[in-house]
């Protein structure tokens, strides 16, 4: 009688993986989705050009994502955009993140006390991603939609987070950084940025003096987690007529106090 032994180990996957251990089709789909999120809405040809993926392949990816609700198509304008399922996925991240949840009422109070829009952002490589915002009722105000990304060097919150890094970590992050001049006041070099970061470390808060948008300024401060590592940052932003060099310290101290409160509320270790 033959002895049929059951094969040991896990069965082979039906999917073929590359030598790097990734699925090329999935990688392309995610690149398409993230690029579309950045562009907000665009045509098939424009999306194909942005990602470098052939038009036919891009269309198959979009069709698959559309069937799952991650993207949708505007028939009238012939443009693709992010779908409701992508929002649900992102909302799941926000719901489980205690910094966002615990910080929301403190942001709301910061908005009331300052009279300006209060923001929360989290680090993403050399960028910050805005994850929460409480808008002021002032008709002229700053606005950063959830999910918006901006370079750290051109952001009040971003600079507050950079100031928390060690010299080695800061050097690695800025070694191949291209300083895009968004305005006449944007940092143009690492030397200029590092001088600013030295001041931020001394004060505990940052000042974005129209470095990302003309006519808009903000002050920011970092939030530390239980290991004393900066995990997020908050800021108040508004027109330079209301937030400027003359009163930056007033708003800076207010933001620093709110960041300290959130740090303690999440069980963090303030610096």
C-alpha positions as CSV (number, residue, x, y, z in Angstrom):
1,X,0.0,0.0,0.0
2,X,1.4,3.3,-1.0
3,X,2.1,5.9,1.7
4,X,0.8,9.3,0.5
5,X,2.5,11.9,2.7
6,X,1.0,15.3,2.9
7,X,3.4,18.0,1.6
8,X,5.0,19.9,4.4
9,X,4.9,23.7,4.6
10,X,2.6,26.2,3.1
11,X,1.2,25.7,-0.4
12,X,2.8,27.8,-3.2
13,X,1.0,31.1,-3.8
14,X,-1.0,31.5,-7.0
15,X,0.6,34.9,-7.4
16,X,4.0,35.3,-8.9
17,X,6.2,37.6,-6.9
18,X,9.3,39.5,-8.2
19,X,12.7,38.9,-6.8
20,X,12.2,41.9,-4.5
21,X,9.2,40.1,-2.9
22,X,6.6,42.4,-4.3
23,X,3.7,42.0,-6.7
24,X,4.2,44.3,-9.6
25,X,0.6,44.6,-10.5
26,X,-0.3,45.6,-6.9
27,X,2.5,48.0,-6.8
28,X,1.3,49.6,-10.0
29,X,-2.3,49.8,-8.7
30,X,-1.2,51.5,-5.5
31,X,1.0,53.9,-7.4
32,X,-2.0,54.8,-9.6
33,X,-4.2,55.3,-6.6
34,X,-1.8,57.5,-4.7
35,X,-1.0,59.6,-7.8
36,X,-4.7,60.1,-8.5
37,X,-5.2,61.1,-4.9
38,X,-2.5,63.7,-5.3
39,X,-3.9,65.1,-8.5
40,X,-7.5,64.9,-7.1
41,X,-9.0,64.3,-10.6
42,X,-7.5,63.8,-14.0
43,X,-8.0,62.1,-17.4
44,X,-6.7,58.6,-18.2
45,X,-3.9,59.9,-20.5
46,X,-2.7,62.4,-17.9
47,X,-2.7,59.7,-15.2
48,X,-0.8,57.3,-17.4
49,X,1.8,60.0,-18.2
50,X,2.2,60.9,-14.5
51,X,2.8,57.2,-13.4
52,X,4.7,56.1,-16.5
53,X,2.3,53.1,-16.8
54,X,0.9,52.4,-20.3
55,X,-2.6,53.7,-21.0
56,X,-4.1,50.3,-21.5
57,X,-2.7,49.0,-18.3
58,X,-3.7,52.1,-16.4
59,X,-7.3,51.7,-17.7
60,X,-7.4,48.1,-16.5
61,X,-6.1,49.2,-13.1
62,X,-8.7,51.9,-12.8
63,X,-11.5,49.6,-13.9
64,X,-10.5,47.1,-11.2
65,X,-10.3,49.9,-8.5
66,X,-13.6,51.3,-9.7
67,X,-15.3,47.9,-9.3
68,X,-14.1,48.0,-5.6
69,X,-15.2,51.6,-5.1
70,X,-11.7,53.0,-4.7
71,X,-12.0,55.3,-7.7
72,X,-14.9,56.7,-9.7
73,X,-15.3,58.1,-13.2
74,X,-17.0,61.4,-14.1
75,X,-18.7,60.7,-17.5
76,X,-19.3,64.3,-18.3
77,X,-15.8,65.5,-17.7
78,X,-14.1,62.2,-18.7
79,X,-12.0,62.3,-15.5
80,X,-11.1,59.8,-12.8
81,X,-11.2,60.7,-9.1
82,X,-10.9,59.0,-5.7
83,X,-13.9,56.9,-4.6
84,X,-15.7,56.5,-1.4
85,X,-14.0,53.2,-0.4
86,X,-10.6,55.0,-0.4
87,X,-12.1,57.4,2.1
88,X,-13.4,54.6,4.3
89,X,-9.9,53.0,4.2
90,X,-8.3,56.3,5.2
91,X,-10.9,57.0,7.9
92,X,-10.1,53.6,9.5
93,X,-6.5,54.8,10.0
94,X,-7.7,58.0,11.6
95,X,-10.2,56.2,13.8
96,X,-7.5,54.0,15.3
97,X,-4.9,56.7,15.7
98,X,-5.1,58.0,19.3
99,X,-3.2,61.2,18.4
100,X,-5.9,62.3,16.0
101,X,-8.8,61.3,18.2
102,X,-7.5,62.7,21.4
103,X,-6.1,65.8,19.8
104,X,-9.4,66.8,18.1
105,X,-11.0,68.6,21.1
106,X,-7.7,70.3,21.9
107,X,-7.5,71.5,18.3
108,X,-11.0,72.8,18.6
109,X,-10.1,74.8,21.7
110,X,-6.9,76.1,20.0
111,X,-9.0,77.4,17.1
112,X,-11.3,79.2,19.5
113,X,-8.5,80.7,21.6
114,X,-6.4,81.8,18.7
115,X,-9.2,82.8,16.3
116,X,-7.3,81.0,13.5
117,X,-7.5,77.6,11.8
118,X,-5.9,74.8,13.8
119,X,-4.2,71.9,12.0
120,X,-2.7,68.5,12.8
121,X,-0.2,66.8,10.5
122,X,1.9,63.6,10.6
123,X,5.3,63.0,9.1
124,X,5.6,61.0,5.9
125,X,9.3,60.9,4.9
126,X,10.3,64.4,4.1
127,X,6.7,65.5,3.9
128,X,3.9,66.2,6.4
129,X,0.3,64.9,5.7
130,X,-2.5,66.9,7.2
131,X,-4.9,64.6,9.1
132,X,-7.2,67.0,10.9
133,X,-8.2,70.6,10.7
134,X,-10.6,72.8,12.7
135,X,-11.4,75.9,10.6
136,X,-12.0,79.3,12.0
137,X,-15.1,81.2,11.0
138,X,-13.1,84.1,9.7
139,X,-14.0,84.6,6.0
140,X,-10.3,84.8,5.0
141,X,-8.6,81.7,6.4
142,X,-6.2,78.9,5.7
143,X,-7.4,75.6,4.4
144,X,-5.6,72.3,4.1
145,X,-7.8,69.4,3.0
146,X,-7.3,66.1,4.9
147,X,-4.6,64.1,3.1
148,X,-2.9,67.2,1.7
149,X,0.9,66.8,1.7
150,X,3.6,69.5,1.8
151,X,7.4,69.4,2.2
152,X,8.6,69.7,5.7
153,X,11.0,72.5,4.9
154,X,8.1,74.7,3.7
155,X,5.7,74.0,6.6
156,X,5.4,75.3,10.1
157,X,4.4,71.8,11.4
158,X,7.1,70.2,9.2
159,X,9.8,72.4,10.5
160,X,8.7,71.7,14.1
161,X,9.1,68.0,13.4
162,X,12.5,68.4,11.7
163,X,13.8,70.3,14.7
164,X,13.1,67.2,16.8
165,X,15.4,65.0,14.7
166,X,19.0,64.1,15.6
167,X,21.7,65.6,13.4
168,X,22.3,62.3,11.8
169,X,18.6,61.7,11.0
170,X,18.3,65.3,9.8
171,X,21.3,64.9,7.5
172,X,20.0,61.7,6.0
173,X,16.6,63.2,5.4
174,X,17.9,66.3,3.7
175,X,20.9,64.8,1.9
176,X,19.2,64.6,-1.5
177,X,16.4,67.1,-0.9
178,X,15.5,69.5,-3.7
179,X,14.4,72.9,-2.2
180,X,11.6,74.1,-4.4
181,X,11.1,77.8,-4.1
182,X,7.3,78.1,-3.5
183,X,7.6,81.8,-2.6
184,X,10.4,84.3,-2.2
185,X,10.7,83.3,1.5
186,X,11.0,79.5,1.0
187,X,14.3,78.0,2.3
188,X,16.6,77.5,-0.6
189,X,19.3,75.4,1.1
190,X,20.0,73.1,4.0
191,X,22.2,75.8,5.5
192,X,19.3,78.2,5.7
193,X,16.9,75.6,7.0
194,X,19.3,74.4,9.7
195,X,19.7,78.0,11.0
196,X,15.9,78.2,11.3
197,X,15.8,74.8,13.0
198,X,18.3,76.0,15.6
199,X,15.9,78.8,16.6
200,X,13.0,76.4,16.7
201,X,14.8,74.1,19.1
202,X,15.5,77.1,21.4
203,X,11.9,78.4,21.3
204,X,10.0,75.1,21.1
205,X,7.8,76.4,18.3
206,X,8.2,77.2,14.6
207,X,7.2,80.1,12.3
208,X,6.3,79.7,8.7
209,X,6.7,83.2,7.3
210,X,4.9,82.9,4.0
211,X,7.3,80.1,3.0
212,X,4.6,77.9,1.3
213,X,1.9,80.3,0.3
214,X,2.2,84.1,-0.3
215,X,0.1,85.9,2.3
216,X,-0.3,83.0,4.6
217,X,1.7,82.2,7.8
218,X,1.6,79.8,10.7
219,X,3.2,78.7,13.9
220,X,3.7,75.0,14.8
221,X,4.9,72.7,17.5
222,X,5.7,68.9,17.7
223,X,3.8,66.2,19.7
224,X,5.9,63.5,21.3
225,X,4.9,59.8,21.8
226,X,5.7,57.6,24.7
227,X,9.3,57.2,23.5
228,X,9.8,60.9,23.3
229,X,9.8,60.8,19.5
230,X,7.9,63.4,17.5
231,X,4.9,61.6,16.0
232,X,2.8,64.5,14.9
233,X,2.6,68.3,15.0
234,X,0.0,71.0,15.3
235,X,-0.2,74.5,14.0
236,X,-2.4,77.6,13.7
237,X,-2.4,79.2,10.3
238,X,-3.9,82.3,8.7
239,X,-3.3,85.4,6.7
240,X,0.0,87.2,7.4
241,X,-2.1,90.3,8.3
242,X,-3.1,88.3,11.4
243,X,-0.1,86.0,12.0
244,X,3.2,87.7,11.5
245,X,6.7,88.4,13.0
246,X,5.2,90.9,15.4
247,X,2.9,88.4,17.1
248,X,4.4,85.0,16.2
249,X,5.5,84.4,19.8
250,X,2.0,84.9,21.0
251,X,0.6,82.2,18.7
252,X,3.8,80.1,19.0
253,X,3.4,79.8,22.8
254,X,-0.3,79.0,22.4
255,X,0.5,76.2,19.9
256,X,3.3,74.9,22.1
257,X,1.0,74.6,25.1
258,X,-1.6,72.7,23.1
259,X,1.0,70.3,21.7
260,X,2.3,69.7,25.2
261,X,-1.3,69.0,26.3
262,X,-1.8,66.4,23.5
263,X,1.6,64.8,24.3
264,X,0.6,64.2,27.9
265,X,-2.9,63.1,26.9
266,X,-1.5,60.3,24.7
267,X,1.0,59.2,27.4
268,X,3.9,60.8,25.6
269,X,7.2,62.1,26.9
270,X,7.5,65.9,26.4
271,X,11.0,67.1,25.6
